[in-house]
Amino acid sequence: MNKKEILLFLAIVGLLLIEFFLFRDLPFFWDGISKVTRATWIYDHNFSSFILPTEYSSGHPPLWITSLAIFWEVLGRTLTSSRFLLLLVNIGVFYQILLLCKRNFTTSVPIFFFLLICIEPTLIAQTTSLNNDMMLLFFTLFSINSLIKNKWLFYALALSGLLFTNLRGVYCFIALISIHIIYTKRNLLLFNRKMVVSYSIAVIGFGTFLFLRYTELGWWILTNNEHYVAHRETATYIRILKNVFVFIKNILELGRVVVWIPLVLLLLKFPRSEQYKMSQSSRQVLIALLVFTIVFFFGFVPFSNPMGPRYMLICFILANILFVNVLFESTIKKRTRNIFLSLTVIAFISGHFWIYPATISQAWDSSLAYVGYYNKEEKMLKFLEEKNIPHSEVGTNIPLNARKTARLEERGKGFKKFPTLDLTTNKYVIFSNIENKTSDETIIELRNNWREVKTYKKLGLFITLYQNPNTMFVRGN
């Protein structure tokens, strides 16, 4: 890397360090909480096995949770040590993005626009989320960069990493094979026989793990755990149609609409222009974007597992790189190009403030909006304590019972659980738009017929305590 690229990368590392110190005590969130339980099992069993019992396993491979357990062993079982692991992964991700930009930006694009790629809202949000998505993204980017440079040993390592991080790594693996074939057929990449060895190493390694899990548990990819079986089923026709809309929504929301719609229109227009010729780097990025998007579409849409924007991070990064390239390669005026780029910056920043009505499900871990939730939760729990409202009287679908797990605290014997939300039995209900489990009918019933006791709200995120209208006594406000 030249001096300018090094300075850009150091600036990103500096920002990641600031983020690390700001959020060093930010708890595990949503799906990340389940990773705590699995990592704890490995940690408590002294790394005697990396194959989790069925009652703990969703089917995902163990690289992320094992890495967490190792960092706990070395640095202590704390949020800070967990976030130090995430910091290292984040640095690796942005280094790979810089390499991808350097190799795929056209000659007319200043490397400075690497920063535009970095402010994608879901990417920024995931740098704060203690889940395995950033590790998967790292290995996916590492794979693409290794493929472009025909570095078979790095490619083998990257492919193995993505397969051992998350089951979605299988989709990425399929996409990368397809991209490799297309690149070779279109003379965008010289064929290297050693790259075949890379695929073999990754498949043999992952296949061995699956075989060992099958011999021990009786299943290999699709878990027998009843909690996760429903997420692996084939969807009904109505659900598939809904999934198509969700897939499109994930692509366009949080400000991405200002990239994807102009990008599609420009790509449809420019082939008809005699003055426009797409560069090889842009063609490479376009092929990779199309392949990943198509593979993810057919990998996600036909099934019942809920989709989130974080599943498509690699698509967002590739689309942003291609969008910048197309703007600089096209014949549009410089002023128009600058307007598009400025709107993109504004849209990406605004993405962290896209808050839907409570009756619309929201991917809270895909923007920074979620980080403001925890202080509201603490205030609500303190309010319950001040008003002497027992936990046993408060129903909720918020995972308050997992809050100590999310903070890596030991659950004491005096911990009292919150019942599940049930309007027929609960005297009180805590509802927040941070969760998507509560039905629309229940939300409407709470708002129209239950008494609002206390609400903590800021920037669209809220948590509210409701009282059953049939309660014969009223506690003070």
VEXVEXMAR-751607 format. One record per residue (C-alpha): residue number from 1; x, y, z. Coordinates in steps of 0.1 Angstrom, whole numbers. Layout:
# VEXVEXMAR-751607
   resi       u       v       w
    NUM       X       Y       Z
...
END
This chain:
# VEXVEXMAR-751607
   resi       u       v       w
      1       0       0       0
      2      11      35      -7
      3      13      63      19
      4     -22      76      12
      5     -37      41      16
      6     -19      35      48
      7     -31      68      62
      8     -67      59      52
      9     -64      25      69
     10     -49      40     100
     11     -78      65     102
     12    -103      36     101
     13     -83      17     128
     14     -84      49     149
     15    -121      51     146
     16    -125      14     154
     17    -105      20     185
     18    -127      49     196
     19    -157      27     190
     20    -142      -1     211
     21    -137      22     241
     22    -172      38     237
     23    -190       4     235
     24    -166     -18     255
     25    -195     -26     280
     26    -223     -29     253
     27    -240     -63     260
     28    -245     -91     235
     29    -276     -84     214
     30    -303    -105     198
     31    -288    -136     181
     32    -255    -127     198
     33    -270    -138     231
     34    -273    -174     219
     35    -236    -173     210
     36    -228    -166     246
     37    -245    -197     258
     38    -226    -219     232
     39    -193    -202     239
     40    -199    -207     276
     41    -204    -244     271
     42    -171    -248     253
     43    -154    -226     280
     44    -170    -245     309
     45    -160    -279     294
     46    -123    -267     291
     47    -124    -270     253
     48    -128    -308     255
     49    -151    -307     225
     50    -161    -283     198
     51    -192    -302     188
     52    -220    -288     209
     53    -249    -310     222
     54    -281    -308     202
     55    -299    -288     229
     56    -273    -260     225
     57    -268    -261     187
     58    -285    -244     159
     59    -263    -261     134
     60    -238    -233     128
     61    -201    -243     129
     62    -181    -234     160
     63    -153    -210     149
     64    -168    -178     163
     65    -179    -192     196
     66    -146    -211     200
     67    -128    -178     194
     68    -149    -161     221
     69    -141    -189     246
     70    -103    -187     238
     71    -103    -149     244
     72    -122    -155     277
     73     -96    -180     287
     74     -68    -156     280
     75     -83    -123     290
     76    -111    -132     313
     77    -148    -138     306
     78    -158    -102     302
     79    -175     -80     276
     80    -142     -61     271
     81    -123     -92     261
     82    -152    -103     238
     83    -152     -68     222
     84    -114     -70     218
     85    -119    -101     196
     86    -145     -82     176
     87    -121     -53     173
     88     -95     -75     157
     89    -121     -90     133
     90    -133     -55     124
     91     -98     -43     116
     92     -94     -73      93
     93    -127     -66      76
     94    -118     -30      67
     95     -83     -40      56
     96     -99     -65      32
     97    -124     -38      20
     98     -95     -14      13
     99     -77     -41      -7
    100    -110     -48     -26
    101    -114     -11     -34
    102     -77      -8     -44
    103     -80     -37     -68
    104    -115     -28     -82
    105    -118       9     -82
    106    -112      22    -118
    107     -82      44    -123
    108    -104      75    -123
    109    -117      68     -88
    110     -96      83     -59
    111     -89      57     -32
    112    -104      83      -8
    113    -139      69     -18
    114    -130      38       2
    115    -144      58      31
    116    -178      59      14
    117    -178      21      13
    118    -170      21      50
    119    -200      41      62
    120    -226      16      49
    121    -251      16      79
    122    -255     -21      83
    123    -217     -26      81
    124    -212       1     108
    125    -239     -15     130
    126    -223     -49     127
    127    -189     -36     139
    128    -207     -32     173
    129    -225     -65     173
    130    -210     -95     191
    131    -223    -120     165
    132    -204    -140     139
    133    -214    -119     109
    134    -183     -98     108
    135    -161    -129     110
    136    -181    -144      81
    137    -177    -111      61
    138    -139    -111      68
    139    -135    -145      53
    140    -158    -137      24
    141    -138    -106      15
    142    -105    -125      21
    143    -118    -152      -3
    144    -126    -126     -30
    145     -93    -109     -27
    146     -74    -141     -27
    147     -93    -153     -58
    148     -86    -121     -77
    149     -48    -125     -70
    150     -49    -163     -76
    151     -33    -170     -42
    152     -43    -206     -36
    153     -30    -210       0
    154     -47    -179      12
    155     -78    -189      -7
    156     -79    -223      10
    157     -76    -206      44
    158    -103    -181      36
    159    -127    -207      22
    160    -122    -229      53
    161    -128    -199      76
    162    -161    -190      60
    163    -173    -226      61
    164    -164    -230      98
    165    -180    -196     108
    166    -216    -198      97
    167    -239    -220      77
    168    -244    -191      53
    169    -207    -197      45
    170    -220    -226      24
    171    -239    -201       2
    172    -208    -179       0
    173    -187    -210     -10
    174    -212    -218     -38
    175    -211    -182     -50
    176    -173    -181     -50
    177    -171    -213     -71
    178    -196    -198     -96
    179    -177    -165     -97
    180    -144    -183    -103
    181    -159    -203    -132
    182    -174    -171    -148
    183    -142    -151    -144
    184    -122    -179    -160
    185    -147    -183    -189
    186    -148    -146    -196
    187    -110    -143    -194
    188    -111    -121    -164
    189     -89    -144    -144
    190     -61    -168    -154
    191     -69    -204    -145
    192     -46    -217    -117
    193     -48    -255    -110
    194     -37    -249     -75
    195     -70    -231     -68
    196     -88    -264     -72
    197     -67    -276     -43
    198     -80    -247     -22
    199    -116    -259     -27
    200    -105    -295     -18
    201     -88    -284      14
    202    -119    -264      25
    203    -144    -292      16
    204    -124    -320      32
    205    -119    -300      64
    206    -156    -290      67
    207    -167    -324      56
    208    -146    -340      84
    209    -163    -318     109
    210    -198    -326      97
    211    -189    -364      97
    212    -177    -362     133
    213    -208    -343     143
    214    -230    -369     126
    215    -213    -397     144
    216    -217    -380     177
    217    -252    -364     174
    218    -269    -382     145
    219    -273    -351     123
    220    -248    -331     102
    221    -262    -297      91
    222    -299    -295     100
    223    -301    -297     137
    224    -327    -317     156
    225    -331    -289     181
    226    -368    -281     182
    227    -362    -244     187
    228    -344    -241     153
    229    -361    -268     132
    230    -389    -244     122
    231    -362    -220     108
    232    -350    -247      83
    233    -384    -256      68
    234    -395    -249      33
    235    -418    -219      32
    236    -454    -218      19
    237    -462    -200     -13
    238    -476    -170       7
    239    -445    -169      29
    240    -422    -171      -2
    241    -440    -141     -17
    242    -436    -122      16
    243    -399    -132      16
    244    -394    -117     -18
    245    -407     -84      -5
    246    -385     -87      26
    247    -355     -95       4
    248    -361     -64     -17
    249    -368     -43      15
    250    -335     -54      30
    251    -317     -42      -1
    252    -333      -8      -3
    253    -338       2      33
    254    -316      22      57
    255    -306      46      29
    256    -295      20       3
    257    -322      30     -20
    258    -301      59     -32
    259    -275      34     -44
    260    -294       5     -58
    261    -321      22     -79
    262    -297      46     -96
    263    -272      18    -101
    264    -297      -5    -118
    265    -309      24    -140
    266    -273      33    -150
    267    -264      -3    -157
    268    -295      -6    -180
    269    -287      27    -198
    270    -250      25    -204
    271    -247      -6    -225
    272    -268      13    -251
    273    -243      42    -251
    274    -215      42    -276
    275    -194      64    -253
    276    -195      40    -224
    277    -174       9    -220
    278    -173      -9    -186
    279    -139     -15    -173
    280    -126     -50    -164
    281    -127     -42    -127
    282    -163     -31    -129
    283    -172     -62    -148
    284    -156     -83    -121
    285    -175     -65     -94
    286    -208     -67    -113
    287    -204    -105    -118
    288    -196    -110     -81
    289    -226     -88     -71
    290    -250    -107     -94
    291    -238    -141     -83
    292    -240    -134     -46
    293    -274    -117     -49
    294    -288    -146     -69
    295    -274    -173     -46
    296    -287    -155     -15
    297    -321    -150     -31
    298    -326    -187     -37
    299    -308    -196      -5
    300    -330    -174      17
    301    -364    -168       1
    302    -377    -204      -2
    303    -372    -211      35
    304    -389    -201      68
    305    -358    -186      85
    306    -362    -148      90
    307    -339    -127      68
    308    -319     -97      80
    309    -299     -71      61
    310    -268     -83      78
    311    -270    -115      58
    312    -263     -95      26
    313    -234     -74      38
    314    -211     -86       9
    315    -237     -76     -16
    316    -240     -41      -1
    317    -202     -36      -3
    318    -199     -48     -39
    319    -229     -27     -49
    320    -213       4     -34
    321    -180      -2     -51
    322    -197      -8     -84
    323    -219      24     -80
    324    -188      45     -74
    325    -171      30    -105
    326    -201      35    -127
    327    -205      71    -116
    328    -169      78    -126
    329    -169      58    -158
    330    -202      72    -171
    331    -207     103    -192
    332    -228     121    -166
    333    -216     155    -156
    334    -193     160    -126
    335    -219     181    -108
    336    -245     153    -112
    337    -220     127    -100
    338    -212     148     -69
    339    -249     151     -61
    340    -253     113     -62
    341    -223     108     -40
    342    -234     135     -15
    343    -269     120     -14
    344    -253      86      -7
    345    -234      99      23
    346    -265     116      37
    347    -286      85      31
    348    -262      62      48
    349    -260      84      79
    350    -297      88      80
    351    -301      50      78
    352    -293      48     116
    353    -325      68     122
    354    -349      48     101
    355    -374      37     128
    356    -406      19     116
    357    -439      18     135
    358    -440      -8     162
    359    -463     -30     141
    360    -436     -34     114
    361    -407     -57     121
    362    -373     -41     121
    363    -338     -54     118
    364    -325     -36     149
    365    -290     -51     146
    366    -286     -35     111
    367    -283       1     123
    368    -268      19     153
    369    -304      27     166
    370    -303      -3     189
    371    -273       9     210
    372    -296      34     228
    373    -319       7     242
    374    -299      -5     272
    375    -301      27     292
    376    -339      27     288
    377    -340      -9     299
    378    -320      -1     331
    379    -344      29     338
    380    -374       7     334
    381    -361     -20     358
    382    -352       6     383
    383    -387      20     380
    384    -402     -14     388
    385    -379     -16     418
    386    -389      18     430
    387    -426      10     427
    388    -423     -24     442
    389    -437     -42     412
    390    -427     -79     413
    391    -412     -94     382
    392    -437    -122     384
    393    -465     -97     377
    394    -449     -83     345
    395    -452    -101     312
    396    -429     -93     283
    397    -414    -107     250
    398    -382     -87     255
    399    -354    -111     265
    400    -350     -96     299
    401    -345    -130     314
    402    -313    -132     293
    403    -300     -98     303
    404    -273    -112     327
    405    -262    -137     301
    406    -259    -108     276
    407    -237     -90     301
    408    -217    -121     309
    409    -229    -119     345
    410    -235    -149     366
    411    -272    -154     373
    412    -277    -153     411
    413    -302    -175     430
    414    -323    -144     437
    415    -330    -137     401
    416    -367    -136     394
    417    -378    -143     359
    418    -403    -123     339
    419    -433    -143     326
    420    -440    -144     288
    421    -464    -117     276
    422    -500    -130     280
    423    -528    -104     281
    424    -551    -128     299
    425    -528    -133     329
    426    -503    -105     332
    427    -510     -76     356
    428    -484     -56     338
    429    -467     -57     304
    430    -434     -43     293
    431    -433     -37     256
    432    -406     -22     234
    433    -402     -19     197
    434    -368     -35     201
    435    -384     -69     197
    436    -405     -82     168
    437    -422    -111     185
    438    -454     -94     198
    439    -483     -96     174
    440    -499     -65     158
    441    -532     -74     176
    442    -515     -74     210
    443    -497     -41     203
    444    -530     -25     193
    445    -548     -39     224
    446    -521     -26     247
    447    -522       9     232
    448    -560      12     230
    449    -572      -6     262
    450    -543      -9     287
    451    -531      19     309
    452    -497      33     301
    453    -478      36     333
    454    -443      47     322
    455    -425      52     290
    456    -388      59     282
    457    -383      70     246
    458    -356      87     225
    459    -350      89     187
    460    -379      65     180
    461    -368      37     203
    462    -390      32     233
    463    -399       9     262
    464    -433      11     279
    465    -449      -4     310
    466    -486     -10     307
    467    -511     -20     334
    468    -540     -44     329
    469    -573     -24     330
    470    -588     -51     350
    471    -563     -47     379
    472    -583     -38     409
    473    -555     -17     425
    474    -534      10     411
    475    -498      16     420
    476    -484      51     421
    477    -468      67     391
END
